[in-house]
Amino acid sequence: MSEAREHPAAAQAIPAQVDAQPAAQPAAQPAAQPAAQPAAQWTGQTPWTGRIDVAGENAAGRSHTTRDNPLVELTGVSKVFRMPPRRLFERAQQVKALDFVTLKIERGESVAIVGESGSGKTTLIRQLLGLSTPTEGTVRFDGREVAAHSKDLAWLRRRTGLVFQDPYSSFNPRRTIGQSVAEPLEGGNVPGDHADMVRQVLERVGLPADAAQRYPDAFSGGQRQRIAVARAIVHGPELLVGDEPVSALDVLVRARVLGLLTELRREFGLTLVTITHDLGIVPQLAERTIVMQGGRIVEDGPTEQLLSNPSDPYTQQLVASRLTLPENTWRG
Ligand SMILES: Nc1ncnc2c1ncn2[C@@H]1O[C@H](COP(=O)(O)OP(=O)(O)OP(=O)(O)O)[C@@H](O)[C@H]1O
């Protein structure tokens, strides 16, 4: 997953007291109608207002429900890694990390991608974020082919955010939280008062008012992962991708961060794609689940149905071995 750290939204975090006593959050809203916020609050659309032209449309007031094309579409995507021979006369090795994957993700969906280590989950999200180019097939974001624009993917960076697994290595220890969270705003040349946007988004994820001036080591793992979420959404993306975003956290903190992701998704109409090894968190997180094995999608369906009545033998194995979160621990 080292290549993925090139992504500008590669950091995040949260304060310990927040995880002990989560801040009161506004009630969840339907995806198509983001909650009305007081003027002083971050709306998730601030950086976009009147500014970025997305595929010929002004993104201000963007709709997650009215456009015809899916937000993400992969068609026949394969990815082959060629490894140089380790010894003289040895043949080069090839790994087919993705094997003819076809997939559509609609606006506002929450999708979990599960599967054993090496099944191709990370390679899949790297394709859809334009962090890697497919060996064959096409990846489209909102109808626009990603590889065709691979020299300049600033448009895709503005519309996507990424939260990594490790809340400890996600931040530069010498940068304040405010500086780290502002990176996508700076990288995307987003106009406006960055310090104010950062303050608002940190507040929204439940961080104390002075968090922006502090350094990463002042925060717990759960707090850092909230900061990671703040950094991934500060520029108002439509797609939020989590690569095992809670697996490094203990069970109660994990549940609260999952609750935060769920709230943000509903509040701002985000499309959420989350990689996880842990089938136990999937029902709280995603209404659709994709199961990968050996670079292929072996099952893709509504989470409830897939967990209660898996049709693929590999999914059956995964479901049989899953752990579940205790009831009522996941709400933030
Ligand atoms: N840069 C690379 N060079 C060579 N092989 C790679 C590279 N990236 C991934 N692979 C191989 O591709 C396959 C799929 O890897 P990938 O990281 O996508 O799996 P994963 O399901 O995300 O695994 P994990 O859950 O352990 O992160 C694996 O066999 C992996 O070793």
The ligand as a MOL file (V3000), in Angstrom:
LIG
                    3D

  0  0  0     0  0            999 V3000
M  V30 BEGIN CTAB
M  V30 COUNTS 31 33 0 0 0
M  V30 BEGIN ATOM
M  V30 1 N 3.4050 -3.0770 -6.3820 0
M  V30 2 C 3.2610 -4.4000 -6.4330 0
M  V30 3 N 4.1850 -5.1860 -7.0240 0
M  V30 4 C 4.0410 -6.5180 -7.0970 0
M  V30 5 N 2.9760 -7.1950 -6.6300 0
M  V30 6 C 2.0070 -6.4690 -6.0300 0
M  V30 7 C 2.0840 -5.0460 -5.9020 0
M  V30 8 N 0.9740 -4.6090 -5.2700 0
M  V30 9 C 0.2280 -5.6980 -5.0130 0
M  V30 10 N 0.8490 -6.8050 -5.4670 0
M  V30 11 C 0.3440 -8.1840 -5.3870 0
M  V30 12 O -0.9790 -8.1600 -5.8870 0
M  V30 13 C -1.8250 -9.0140 -5.1320 0
M  V30 14 C -2.9770 -8.2190 -4.5760 0
M  V30 15 O -2.4690 -7.2970 -3.6180 0
M  V30 16 P -3.3840 -6.2610 -2.8430 0
M  V30 17 O -2.4910 -5.4280 -1.9790 0
M  V30 18 O -4.2710 -5.5570 -3.7870 0
M  V30 19 O -4.2660 -7.2390 -1.9370 0
M  V30 20 P -5.1730 -6.9040 -0.6930 0
M  V30 21 O -6.4020 -7.7190 -0.8370 0
M  V30 22 O -5.3410 -5.4310 -0.5700 0
M  V30 23 O -4.2920 -7.4510 0.4890 0
M  V30 24 P -4.1700 -6.8950 1.9960 0
M  V30 25 O -5.5030 -7.1370 2.6040 0
M  V30 26 O -3.0950 -7.7420 2.6010 0
M  V30 27 O -3.7930 -5.4380 1.9150 0
M  V30 28 C -0.9280 -9.6360 -4.0630 0
M  V30 29 O -0.4770 -10.8890 -4.5410 0
M  V30 30 C 0.2090 -8.6670 -3.9490 0
M  V30 31 O 1.3910 -9.3150 -3.5320 0
M  V30 END ATOM
M  V30 BEGIN BOND
M  V30 1 1 1 2
M  V30 2 1 2 3
M  V30 3 2 2 7
M  V30 4 2 3 4
M  V30 5 1 4 5
M  V30 6 2 5 6
M  V30 7 1 6 7
M  V30 8 1 6 10
M  V30 9 1 7 8
M  V30 10 2 8 9
M  V30 11 1 9 10
M  V30 12 1 10 11
M  V30 13 1 11 12
M  V30 14 1 11 30
M  V30 15 1 12 13
M  V30 16 1 13 14
M  V30 17 1 13 28
M  V30 18 1 14 15
M  V30 19 1 15 16
M  V30 20 2 16 17
M  V30 21 1 16 18
M  V30 22 1 16 19
M  V30 23 1 19 20
M  V30 24 2 20 21
M  V30 25 1 20 22
M  V30 26 1 20 23
M  V30 27 1 23 24
M  V30 28 2 24 25
M  V30 29 1 24 26
M  V30 30 1 24 27
M  V30 31 1 28 29
M  V30 32 1 28 30
M  V30 33 1 30 31
M  V30 END BOND
M  V30 END CTAB
M  END
